[in-house]
Amino acid sequence: MIISRTPFRISFFGGGTDYPVWYNENGGSVISASINKYCYITCRYLPPFFGYKYRIVYSRRDEVQNISDIAHPSARECLAFMN
């Protein structure tokens, strides 16, 4: 099992200007800080007795057999990228 804990970040001004696509064309600066609230992600293999291969839980729950059926776009594309 893999468990990841990442602090949430708050941008005070210039949100989005830390992306290369933006600052290479427009320049930019950003002041941000992290707070003591976290996003937790856990990842593990499901035992074979479940009726689905992938279970993604966020504000809703996706229980699917194929990666392409996952509704959450970021989770779907990360899993597709990692094969």
N, C-alpha and C positions, 0 to 999 in steps of 0.2 A: 504494500500500500504506500502511496506517495501522498503526503500532506503538505500543502503550501499555504503560508500565511503572508499576505501582502497588505501593507497599510494603505488606507485610502489617502488620496492626495487632493488638496484644495489649491486651485489657482486663484491668486488675488487679482491679477490682471494679466492680460496677454494669453489667456487660455487658448491652446491650439498653436501658438507660435513656436512651440518646441518641436513641431513636426518638420522634417526637412523639406517636404513638398511646399510648405508655406514660407519658411524663413529663407530658403534659397532664392525665392522670387521677391519676397516682400520685406525681408529682414524681420527682426522681432526680438522681443525679450519677454521673459516670464519670471514671475516670483511665485513660488509655490511652496507648500509645506505639507508634511504628512501629519495625520492626527492619530489618536490612539484608538481608532476603529479599524477593523481589518476585514478583508475578504479571504475566506478560507476555501481552498479547493482540495478535494480528495479524489484520488484516482486508484482504482483497483480492478482486477479481473472479476467478473461475475461468475459464480458457480454455474455449471451447465444445466441445473434443474430449473432455472428461470425460463420463462417463455419468450424472452427477448435477449438480445445480445448487448444492447447499449441502454443505459439509464442515465439521463441527464436531468438533474434537479436544480431549478432556479426558482423564479416566481411561479413556475408551473413544472410539470414532470413529463418528460418524454421517455417512453419505453418502446424502443423500436428494434427491428432486426437489421436495418441497413443505415449506414451513416447518412445517406442522402435523404432519409426520412426525418432527421433531427430538425426541429423547428428553429432552434437557437442558432443564428448565423455564425457567430464566432466559434461556438463549440463544434458545429458541423464542419467548418472549414479547417479548424485545427486538427480534428481527428482525420479528416480526409488528407491533409498535408502529411501527417505522421503515419498514414496508412495503417 
